[in-house]
Amino acid sequence: MSRNEPLTRQAIEIAQPGQVRVVVETLGPPAPGQVRVRTVCSAISAGTERLFFRGEVPDGMVVDSSIAALGCGVAYPLRYGYACAGMIEAVGDPAHASAVGKPVFAFHPHASHFLAGWDELIGLDGWIGEDLDGPVAADFEGAALLPNVETAVSLLQDGAPIVGERVAVIGLGIVGMLTSLQAKRFPSVEFAAIELTESRRDLARALQIPVLAPDEAAAKWAAKCDLVFELSGNPEALNLALDLVAFSGRVVVGSWYGRKRAALDLGGRFHRSRAQIVSSQVSTLAPHLTGRFDKARRMEAALRLLRDVPADRLVTHRFPAEDAAEAFRLLDETPGEALQVLLTYDDPT
């Protein structure tokens, strides 16, 4: 079969809340200005995709207005995901034939193949390694973590730790791990991550991340933190963040709670603390940074940091695409067992 002929692909969709299925369908050849990408692996966003899987997202919202492939309203069946790493397999313009075989990343829903415009791709030349058989599969796994690394960069830009501060990260999911790996490197910062799950605390220690259980943090750092990142996905953790933050400190909320509501205790110390609660979400940049930064520059920073990410330690589960329902079941029923889950796709050639 010519690479520019239609082919059969697998696409993952949430048929309805609680039900994931694999759709086998025909994908046409790329049009002029497009390429076809063969996905090597795609990363499941444990927090966000679990909310969509459970049907716990607010009514009437757009799936993700910042990503071209996700600019529709929330309706089931729903195709989601935004972390595909793969290789250009075909091009719509013969003049670009030399791009075939190049490794790329795209913010695109889970699928074995997809069509994209050039402006929707992030080239991975110079980042993906090569051996005698071509790009290294493990490097694609690291590349699939790029959106989470960019989120960590965005969080740190919003929190802006400075020399000598005491900084805490609540929640060691994948974003919390990546944020912690960078935050602990700031000069003279006294840092600790805070995590309820023992297995994640063990992994943090293995990665040389200082870590405390929530009760230990409450006893040791009450009203002492200059900066707290709330990344647990649990709105109840916001009260712990407020208990930890010092006078005039900052709480940066990177969690998305969906329909869950946060019952905050604002009637005690908070009233006189002059603490700030700051929302942070990677689809935009803080206004005070836009004179010097744009998304492209932030992505360049994320790509540089990606080289040092221990993907082999952070990816805990890999599922073939045909077992996507099992992957989502794991995240739904026992989320503490999984840190980063990948879907993998066989090369049909």
C-alpha positions as CSV (number, residue, x, y, z in Angstrom):
1,M,0.0,0.0,0.0
2,S,1.3,3.5,-0.9
3,R,1.8,5.7,2.2
4,N,-0.4,8.3,0.5
5,E,-3.4,6.0,0.1
6,P,-6.2,5.7,2.7
7,L,-5.6,3.4,5.6
8,T,-7.4,1.8,8.6
9,R,-6.7,3.4,11.9
10,Q,-7.6,3.0,15.6
11,A,-9.2,5.9,17.4
12,I,-10.0,6.0,21.1
13,E,-13.2,7.6,22.2
14,I,-15.3,7.8,25.4
15,A,-18.6,6.5,24.1
16,Q,-20.4,7.7,27.2
17,P,-19.3,8.3,30.8
18,G,-17.7,5.2,32.1
19,Q,-17.3,3.5,28.7
20,V,-14.3,3.7,26.4
21,R,-14.1,2.0,23.0
22,V,-11.7,1.6,20.1
23,V,-13.1,2.7,16.8
24,V,-11.6,1.2,13.6
25,E,-12.1,3.5,10.7
26,T,-10.6,4.7,7.4
27,L,-8.3,7.7,7.3
28,G,-7.8,9.4,4.0
29,P,-4.5,10.7,2.6
30,P,-3.1,14.1,3.6
31,A,-4.3,17.1,1.6
32,P,-1.8,19.8,0.5
33,G,-0.5,21.5,3.6
34,Q,-1.2,18.4,5.8
35,V,0.8,15.4,6.9
36,R,-0.2,12.0,8.2
37,V,1.4,11.0,11.5
38,R,1.8,7.5,12.7
39,T,1.5,7.6,16.5
40,V,4.1,5.6,18.5
41,C,2.5,6.4,21.9
42,S,0.1,8.8,23.5
43,A,-0.1,9.8,27.1
44,I,-3.4,9.8,29.1
45,S,-3.9,12.8,31.3
46,A,-4.9,11.1,34.5
47,G,-6.7,14.0,36.1
48,T,-8.4,15.7,33.2
49,E,-9.3,12.5,31.2
50,R,-10.6,10.9,34.3
51,L,-13.1,13.8,34.7
52,F,-14.3,13.3,31.1
53,F,-14.5,9.6,31.6
54,R,-16.6,10.0,34.7
55,G,-18.8,12.7,33.1
56,E,-17.7,15.2,35.8
57,V,-17.0,18.2,33.6
58,P,-19.1,21.4,33.8
59,D,-22.1,21.6,31.4
60,G,-21.7,23.7,28.3
61,M,-17.9,24.0,28.3
62,V,-15.6,23.7,25.2
63,V,-13.4,20.7,25.4
64,D,-10.2,22.8,24.9
65,S,-10.4,26.0,23.0
66,S,-6.6,26.3,22.8
67,I,-6.2,23.0,20.8
68,A,-7.5,22.9,17.2
69,A,-8.5,19.3,17.4
70,L,-10.5,19.8,20.6
71,G,-12.3,23.1,19.9
72,C,-15.8,21.5,20.1
73,G,-18.3,21.4,22.9
74,V,-18.4,18.5,25.4
75,A,-20.6,15.8,24.0
76,Y,-20.4,12.0,24.0
77,P,-19.1,10.1,22.2
78,L,-16.0,12.2,22.9
79,R,-12.5,11.9,21.5
80,Y,-9.9,13.4,23.8
81,G,-6.2,13.4,24.6
82,Y,-3.5,15.9,23.8
83,A,-0.2,14.1,23.9
84,C,0.7,12.1,20.8
85,A,4.3,11.3,19.8
86,G,5.1,9.7,16.5
87,M,6.5,10.0,13.0
88,I,5.5,11.7,9.8
89,E,4.3,8.9,7.5
90,A,3.0,10.8,4.5
91,V,2.8,14.4,3.2
92,G,0.3,16.1,1.1
93,D,2.8,18.1,-0.8
94,P,5.5,16.1,-2.7
95,A,7.9,19.0,-2.2
96,H,8.0,18.1,1.5
97,A,8.8,14.4,1.0
98,S,12.0,14.7,3.0
99,A,9.9,15.1,6.1
100,V,8.7,11.5,6.0
101,G,10.2,9.6,8.9
102,K,10.7,12.7,11.0
103,P,9.7,12.4,14.7
104,V,7.0,14.9,15.9
105,F,4.7,15.7,18.7
106,A,1.1,16.9,18.4
107,F,-1.7,18.0,20.7
108,H,-4.1,15.5,19.3
109,P,-6.7,12.9,20.6
110,H,-5.6,9.3,21.0
111,A,-5.3,7.6,17.6
112,S,-2.9,5.3,15.8
113,H,-2.8,7.8,12.9
114,F,-4.0,11.3,12.3
115,L,-3.9,14.2,9.9
116,A,-2.4,17.5,10.9
117,G,-1.3,20.8,9.5
118,W,2.4,21.8,9.8
119,D,1.5,24.4,12.4
120,E,0.0,21.7,14.6
121,L,3.2,19.8,14.9
122,I,6.3,20.2,17.2
123,G,9.4,18.8,15.5
124,L,11.5,16.5,17.7
125,D,14.6,16.4,15.5
126,G,17.7,16.7,17.7
127,W,15.7,15.5,20.7
128,I,14.6,12.0,19.7
129,G,17.7,9.7,19.6
130,E,18.5,7.3,16.8
131,D,20.0,3.9,16.7
132,L,20.6,1.5,13.8
133,D,16.9,0.9,13.5
134,G,15.8,4.5,13.7
135,P,14.3,6.6,16.5
136,V,14.4,5.1,20.0
137,A,11.0,4.1,21.3
138,A,11.9,5.2,24.9
139,D,12.5,8.7,23.6
140,F,9.0,8.8,22.2
141,E,7.7,7.9,25.6
142,G,9.5,10.9,27.0
143,A,8.2,13.1,24.3
144,A,4.6,12.2,25.2
145,L,5.2,13.9,28.5
146,L,5.8,17.2,26.9
147,P,2.4,18.8,27.8
148,N,3.0,17.9,31.4
149,V,6.5,19.4,31.3
150,E,5.1,22.6,29.7
151,T,2.5,22.7,32.5
152,A,5.2,22.5,35.1
153,V,7.0,25.4,33.4
154,S,3.8,27.4,33.4
155,L,3.2,26.7,37.1
156,L,6.6,27.8,38.1
157,Q,6.3,30.9,36.0
158,D,3.1,31.7,37.8
159,G,4.4,30.9,41.2
160,A,7.8,32.6,40.6
161,P,9.8,31.1,43.5
162,I,12.7,33.3,44.6
163,V,15.9,32.6,46.5
164,G,15.4,31.6,50.1
165,E,11.7,30.8,49.9
166,R,10.0,27.8,51.5
167,V,8.0,26.1,48.7
168,A,5.6,23.1,48.8
169,V,3.9,21.1,46.1
170,I,0.7,19.3,47.2
171,G,0.0,16.2,45.1
172,L,2.5,14.0,43.3
173,G,0.7,13.0,40.2
174,I,2.7,13.4,37.0
175,V,2.4,17.2,37.0
176,G,3.3,17.4,40.7
177,M,6.3,15.1,40.1
178,L,7.5,17.2,37.2
179,T,6.9,20.5,39.1
180,S,8.7,19.2,42.1
181,L,11.7,18.0,40.1
182,Q,12.2,21.6,38.9
183,A,11.2,23.5,42.0
184,K,13.7,21.7,44.2
185,R,16.5,23.0,42.0
186,F,15.8,26.7,42.7
187,P,18.8,28.2,44.6
188,S,18.5,28.1,48.4
189,V,14.8,27.1,48.2
190,E,13.6,25.0,51.1
191,F,11.3,22.5,49.3
192,A,9.0,19.6,50.1
193,A,6.4,17.7,48.2
194,I,3.3,16.6,50.1
195,E,1.6,13.3,49.1
196,L,-0.9,11.0,50.7
197,T,0.0,7.8,48.8
198,E,3.0,5.9,50.2
199,S,4.1,4.5,46.9
200,R,4.4,7.9,45.3
201,R,6.3,9.2,48.4
202,D,8.7,6.2,47.8
203,L,9.2,7.2,44.2
204,A,9.7,10.8,45.1
205,R,12.5,9.8,47.5
206,A,14.1,7.6,44.8
207,L,14.1,10.8,42.6
208,Q,15.6,12.8,45.4
209,I,12.5,14.8,46.0
210,P,12.0,15.8,49.6
211,V,8.5,14.6,50.6
212,L,6.1,14.6,53.5
213,A,2.8,13.0,54.3
214,P,0.0,15.6,54.8
215,D,-0.1,15.3,58.6
216,E,3.7,15.7,58.7
217,A,3.5,18.8,56.5
218,A,0.7,20.3,58.7
219,A,2.8,19.8,61.8
220,K,6.1,21.0,60.4
221,W,5.2,23.8,58.0
222,A,2.0,25.4,59.3
223,A,1.9,29.1,58.3
224,K,5.5,28.9,57.1
225,C,5.3,28.4,53.3
226,D,5.9,31.4,51.0
227,L,4.6,29.5,48.0
228,V,2.3,26.4,47.8
229,F,1.2,24.7,44.6
230,E,-2.0,22.7,44.9
231,L,-1.8,20.0,42.2
232,S,-3.6,17.0,43.9
233,G,-6.9,17.4,42.0
234,N,-8.7,17.2,45.3
235,P,-10.4,20.4,46.4
236,E,-10.1,19.4,50.0
237,A,-6.4,19.9,49.7
238,L,-6.9,23.7,49.3
239,N,-7.5,24.0,53.0
240,L,-4.2,22.3,53.7
241,A,-2.6,24.8,51.3
242,L,-4.1,27.7,53.2
243,D,-3.0,26.2,56.5
244,L,0.6,26.1,55.2
245,V,0.9,29.5,53.5
246,A,2.6,32.2,55.4
247,F,1.6,35.9,55.7
248,S,1.5,37.4,52.2
249,G,2.3,34.1,50.6
250,R,0.9,32.6,47.4
251,V,-1.2,29.5,46.7
252,V,-1.1,28.5,43.0
253,V,-4.0,26.2,42.1
254,G,-3.1,24.1,39.1
255,S,-5.7,21.4,39.8
256,W,-8.9,21.2,37.7
257,Y,-11.8,20.0,39.9
258,G,-14.4,19.8,37.2
259,R,-17.8,19.8,39.0
260,K,-16.3,19.2,42.4
261,R,-16.7,22.1,44.8
262,A,-14.1,23.4,47.3
263,A,-15.4,24.2,50.8
264,L,-12.8,26.7,52.0
265,D,-12.1,27.8,55.5
266,L,-11.7,31.5,55.0
267,G,-13.0,32.6,58.4
268,G,-9.8,32.1,60.5
269,R,-6.2,33.0,59.8
270,F,-6.7,33.5,56.1
271,H,-8.7,36.7,56.7
272,R,-5.6,38.6,58.0
273,S,-3.0,36.6,56.2
274,R,-3.0,38.7,52.9
275,A,-2.4,35.4,51.1
276,Q,-3.0,35.2,47.4
277,I,-4.9,32.4,45.7
278,V,-3.8,32.3,42.0
279,S,-5.3,30.1,39.3
280,S,-2.9,28.6,36.8
281,Q,-3.7,26.8,33.6
282,V,-1.2,26.1,30.8
283,S,-3.4,27.2,27.8
284,T,-2.6,30.9,28.6
285,L,0.3,32.9,29.9
286,A,0.2,35.3,32.8
287,P,-0.4,38.8,31.4
288,H,2.7,40.2,33.0
289,L,4.8,37.7,31.1
290,T,3.4,38.3,27.6
291,G,5.7,41.2,26.9
292,R,8.6,38.8,26.8
293,F,7.1,35.3,26.6
294,D,4.8,33.6,24.2
295,K,3.7,30.0,24.0
296,A,6.5,29.2,21.5
297,R,9.2,30.4,23.9
298,R,7.6,28.6,26.8
299,M,7.5,25.4,24.7
300,E,11.2,25.8,23.9
301,A,11.9,25.9,27.7
302,A,9.8,22.8,28.2
303,L,11.7,21.0,25.4
304,R,15.0,21.8,27.1
305,L,13.8,20.5,30.4
306,L,12.4,17.4,28.8
307,R,15.9,16.1,28.2
308,D,16.3,15.6,32.0
309,V,12.9,14.0,32.7
310,P,13.3,10.4,34.0
311,A,10.5,9.1,31.8
312,D,11.5,5.5,32.5
313,R,10.6,6.1,36.2
314,L,7.5,8.2,35.7
315,V,5.7,6.0,33.1
316,T,4.2,3.3,35.3
317,H,1.8,1.6,32.9
318,R,1.7,0.9,29.1
319,F,-1.4,-0.5,27.4
320,P,-1.8,-1.4,23.7
321,A,-4.4,0.9,22.1
322,E,-6.9,-2.0,21.9
323,D,-6.8,-2.2,25.7
324,A,-7.6,1.4,26.2
325,A,-10.8,0.6,28.2
326,E,-8.6,-1.3,30.7
327,A,-6.3,1.7,31.0
328,F,-9.1,4.0,31.8
329,R,-10.6,1.5,34.3
330,L,-7.3,1.5,36.1
331,L,-7.3,5.3,36.4
332,D,-10.9,5.4,37.5
333,E,-10.8,2.6,40.1
334,T,-7.3,2.7,41.5
335,P,-5.8,6.0,40.5
336,G,-3.1,5.8,43.2
337,E,-1.5,2.8,41.4
338,A,-0.7,4.7,38.2
339,L,1.4,7.8,37.7
340,Q,1.7,8.1,34.0
341,V,-0.2,5.7,31.7
342,L,0.6,5.4,28.0
343,L,-1.3,4.0,25.1
344,T,1.0,2.3,22.5
345,Y,0.4,1.7,18.8
346,D,1.9,-1.1,16.7
347,D,3.6,-0.2,13.4
348,P,1.5,-1.8,10.7
349,T,4.3,-1.7,8.1
